[in-house]
Amino acid sequence: MTENSPIPEFNPQGPQLVYVAVADHIAARIAAGELVAGARLPAERDLATEYGVAYLTVRRAAGVLRERGLILTVHGKGTFVVDPLPEEIAPHRA
């Protein structure tokens, strides 16, 4: 996490759907540089445990992130942060 891009706290009780909240939080982690381009994401079941949500919620969130062009899933290998990151989300380095 960088000082310029604080990651908001995950709030599953917020006004948006939980899977969208998970997707937005992971996107914020990518934008802040916590999850870097080319990095492998934890397994969906591990993310479900980390976020305290159902596995299918994380699967849906991953679908949103794929649609946004932030992650890529390679069958048999895992899910990765795209490299290079889209310009609008790439962390800005000083």
Backbone as CSV, one residue per row, in Angstrom:
resi,resn,N_x,N_y,N_z,CA_x,CA_y,CA_z,C_x,C_y,C_z
1,MET,0.848,-1.172,0.000,0.000,0.000,0.000,0.890,1.231,0.000
2,THR,0.528,2.210,-0.813,1.309,3.427,-0.868,0.598,4.530,-0.121
3,GLU,1.350,5.555,0.253,0.756,6.680,0.960,-0.192,7.466,0.071
4,ASN,0.065,7.492,-1.223,-0.758,8.258,-2.147,-2.069,7.570,-2.489
5,SER,-2.133,6.270,-2.341,-3.322,5.519,-2.732,-3.778,4.607,-1.597
6,PRO,-4.376,5.185,-0.562,-4.823,4.322,0.526,-5.947,3.398,0.051
7,ILE,-5.936,2.200,0.552,-6.958,1.230,0.180,-8.115,1.384,1.161
8,PRO,-9.313,1.655,0.658,-10.449,1.782,1.572,-10.729,0.447,2.255
9,GLU,-11.284,0.522,3.433,-11.634,-0.683,4.166,-12.758,-1.412,3.447
10,PHE,-12.677,-2.731,3.396,-13.719,-3.534,2.767,-14.963,-3.488,3.628
11,ASN,-16.104,-3.155,3.025,-17.356,-3.042,3.764,-18.450,-3.843,3.056
12,PRO,-18.656,-5.097,3.470,-19.686,-5.913,2.816,-21.104,-5.446,3.127
13,GLN,-21.256,-4.546,4.100,-22.583,-4.046,4.472,-22.934,-2.751,3.741
14,GLY,-22.068,-2.315,2.835,-22.287,-1.071,2.104,-23.475,-1.175,1.154
15,PRO,-23.721,-0.101,0.413,-24.908,-0.036,-0.446,-24.823,-0.886,-1.710
16,GLN,-23.619,-1.312,-2.096,-23.494,-2.073,-3.329,-23.551,-3.577,-3.062
17,LEU,-23.730,-4.329,-4.133,-23.748,-5.784,-4.021,-22.404,-6.268,-3.508
18,VAL,-22.402,-7.348,-2.737,-21.177,-7.818,-2.099,-20.118,-8.183,-3.142
19,TYR,-20.503,-8.849,-4.215,-19.484,-9.235,-5.198,-18.855,-8.005,-5.857
20,VAL,-19.622,-6.943,-6.029,-19.079,-5.699,-6.587,-18.137,-5.052,-5.565
21,ALA,-18.498,-5.112,-4.279,-17.637,-4.566,-3.226,-16.303,-5.306,-3.193
22,VAL,-16.334,-6.633,-3.336,-15.095,-7.420,-3.365,-14.268,-7.031,-4.593
23,ALA,-14.912,-6.945,-5.753,-14.203,-6.572,-6.977,-13.583,-5.183,-6.839
24,ASP,-14.339,-4.234,-6.295,-13.826,-2.872,-6.123,-12.640,-2.846,-5.158
25,HIS,-12.710,-3.665,-4.103,-11.618,-3.681,-3.128,-10.353,-4.280,-3.736
26,ILE,-10.501,-5.354,-4.494,-9.337,-5.948,-5.156,-8.776,-4.973,-6.184
27,ALA,-9.651,-4.271,-6.921,-9.188,-3.263,-7.881,-8.419,-2.155,-7.167
28,ALA,-8.881,-1.758,-5.982,-8.178,-0.729,-5.206,-6.808,-1.234,-4.762
29,ARG,-6.725,-2.513,-4.409,-5.439,-3.107,-4.025,-4.473,-3.105,-5.214
30,ILE,-5.002,-3.357,-6.408,-4.172,-3.322,-7.613,-3.718,-1.891,-7.874
31,ALA,-4.642,-0.935,-7.805,-4.317,0.470,-8.062,-3.297,1.003,-7.065
32,ALA,-3.354,0.519,-5.826,-2.424,0.978,-4.793,-1.058,0.314,-4.903
33,GLY,-0.951,-0.693,-5.766,0.330,-1.375,-5.930,0.535,-2.528,-4.962
34,GLU,-0.472,-2.851,-4.162,-0.360,-4.002,-3.255,-0.334,-5.301,-4.056
35,LEU,-1.147,-5.349,-5.104,-1.140,-6.476,-6.040,-0.553,-5.933,-7.333
36,VAL,0.636,-6.365,-7.680,1.359,-5.789,-8.812,1.079,-6.542,-10.103
37,ALA,1.334,-5.865,-11.219,1.152,-6.459,-12.535,1.940,-7.757,-12.625
38,GLY,1.289,-8.796,-13.116,1.930,-10.097,-13.262,1.828,-10.980,-12.033
39,ALA,1.393,-10.421,-10.902,1.297,-11.199,-9.663,0.136,-12.181,-9.734
40,ARG,0.347,-13.327,-9.144,-0.711,-14.332,-9.062,-1.591,-14.002,-7.874
41,LEU,-2.897,-14.009,-8.097,-3.838,-13.780,-7.004,-3.958,-15.044,-6.160
42,PRO,-4.323,-14.893,-4.890,-4.595,-16.082,-4.083,-5.758,-16.868,-4.709
43,ALA,-5.859,-18.119,-4.361,-6.962,-18.955,-4.849,-8.294,-18.337,-4.442
44,GLU,-9.318,-18.548,-5.270,-10.634,-17.967,-4.984,-11.154,-18.399,-3.616
45,ARG,-10.921,-19.632,-3.240,-11.386,-20.089,-1.922,-10.650,-19.354,-0.800
46,ASP,-9.365,-19.069,-1.002,-8.605,-18.312,-0.009,-9.107,-16.870,0.074
47,LEU,-9.422,-16.288,-1.074,-9.970,-14.929,-1.072,-11.331,-14.894,-0.375
48,ALA,-12.131,-15.933,-0.589,-13.431,-16.000,0.077,-13.257,-16.003,1.589
49,THR,-12.275,-16.752,2.072,-11.987,-16.782,3.506,-11.486,-15.421,3.974
50,GLU,-10.573,-14.826,3.213,-10.017,-13.511,3.569,-11.107,-12.441,3.676
51,TYR,-12.043,-12.453,2.736,-13.097,-11.442,2.718,-14.327,-11.839,3.540
52,GLY,-14.373,-13.081,3.997,-15.521,-13.527,4.791,-16.801,-13.631,3.984
53,VAL,-16.649,-14.050,2.727,-17.803,-14.181,1.838,-17.820,-15.590,1.245
54,ALA,-18.888,-15.899,0.548,-19.015,-17.202,-0.097,-18.073,-17.300,-1.305
55,TYR,-17.647,-18.503,-1.589,-16.773,-18.783,-2.732,-17.386,-18.252,-4.032
56,LEU,-18.680,-18.465,-4.220,-19.329,-18.010,-5.451,-19.340,-16.487,-5.553
57,THR,-19.323,-15.796,-4.432,-19.236,-14.337,-4.437,-17.892,-13.906,-5.026
58,VAL,-16.827,-14.580,-4.625,-15.493,-14.268,-5.155,-15.430,-14.624,-6.639
59,ARG,-16.037,-15.713,-7.036,-16.047,-16.087,-8.456,-16.722,-15.005,-9.289
60,ARG,-17.819,-14.479,-8.769,-18.525,-13.406,-9.473,-17.685,-12.137,-9.515
61,ALA,-17.022,-11.828,-8.411,-16.139,-10.658,-8.360,-15.010,-10.807,-9.379
62,ALA,-14.464,-12.008,-9.500,-13.399,-12.264,-10.477,-13.912,-12.017,-11.896
63,GLY,-15.157,-12.393,-12.150,-15.756,-12.125,-13.463,-15.819,-10.638,-13.758
64,VAL,-16.162,-9.854,-12.751,-16.205,-8.394,-12.909,-14.805,-7.858,-13.205
65,LEU,-13.816,-8.353,-12.467,-12.433,-7.899,-12.675,-11.912,-8.295,-14.054
66,ARG,-12.309,-9.480,-14.539,-11.928,-9.890,-15.898,-12.564,-8.949,-16.920
67,GLU,-13.848,-8.607,-16.719,-14.538,-7.692,-17.628,-13.873,-6.318,-17.638
68,ARG,-13.356,-5.893,-16.498,-12.669,-4.600,-16.395,-11.249,-4.659,-16.972
69,GLY,-10.793,-5.856,-17.322,-9.464,-6.008,-17.893,-8.344,-5.944,-16.877
70,LEU,-8.643,-6.259,-15.609,-7.638,-6.166,-14.546,-6.971,-7.492,-14.225
71,ILE,-7.666,-8.598,-14.492,-7.098,-9.908,-14.196,-7.286,-10.822,-15.394
72,LEU,-6.485,-11.869,-15.403,-6.526,-12.873,-16.461,-6.412,-14.234,-15.795
73,THR,-7.314,-15.142,-16.145,-7.265,-16.487,-15.588,-6.720,-17.431,-16.651
74,VAL,-5.692,-18.181,-16.279,-5.087,-19.168,-17.166,-5.429,-20.531,-16.586
75,HIS,-6.215,-21.303,-17.329,-6.661,-22.608,-16.845,-5.462,-23.458,-16.435
76,GLY,-5.518,-23.998,-15.236,-4.456,-24.853,-14.728,-3.268,-24.105,-14.134
77,LYS,-3.259,-22.777,-14.261,-2.138,-21.979,-13.749,-2.563,-21.050,-12.619
78,GLY,-3.717,-20.419,-12.768,-4.192,-19.492,-11.747,-4.700,-18.201,-12.357
79,THR,-4.939,-17.240,-11.485,-5.444,-15.929,-11.896,-4.380,-14.895,-11.578
80,PHE,-4.127,-14.033,-12.543,-3.028,-13.076,-12.445,-3.517,-11.666,-12.708
81,VAL,-2.841,-10.701,-12.090,-3.055,-9.297,-12.415,-2.464,-9.090,-13.802
82,VAL,-3.215,-8.425,-14.691,-2.721,-8.249,-16.063,-1.431,-7.434,-16.068
83,ASP,-0.610,-7.722,-17.053,0.649,-7.011,-17.215,0.806,-6.712,-18.699
84,PRO,0.790,-5.471,-19.094,0.771,-4.273,-18.259,-0.643,-3.930,-17.803
85,LEU,-0.704,-3.185,-16.709,-1.983,-2.713,-16.194,-2.548,-1.642,-17.120
86,PRO,-3.889,-1.562,-17.201,-4.478,-0.455,-17.954,-3.994,0.877,-17.362
87,GLU,-3.755,1.849,-18.219,-3.200,3.147,-17.789,-4.014,3.795,-16.683
88,GLU,-5.347,3.682,-16.742,-6.188,4.361,-15.751,-6.094,3.751,-14.350
89,ILE,-5.549,2.544,-14.225,-5.461,1.921,-12.903,-4.024,1.717,-12.443
90,ALA,-3.073,1.834,-13.336,-1.668,1.606,-12.967,-1.249,2.546,-11.847
91,PRO,-0.578,2.009,-10.817,-0.113,2.874,-9.730,0.846,3.931,-10.274
92,HIS,0.684,5.143,-9.805,1.563,6.225,-10.234,2.753,6.300,-9.310
93,ARG,3.903,6.118,-9.877,5.146,6.142,-9.092,5.747,7.535,-9.131
94,ALA,6.239,7.967,-8.006,6.849,9.306,-7.954,8.272,9.257,-8.451
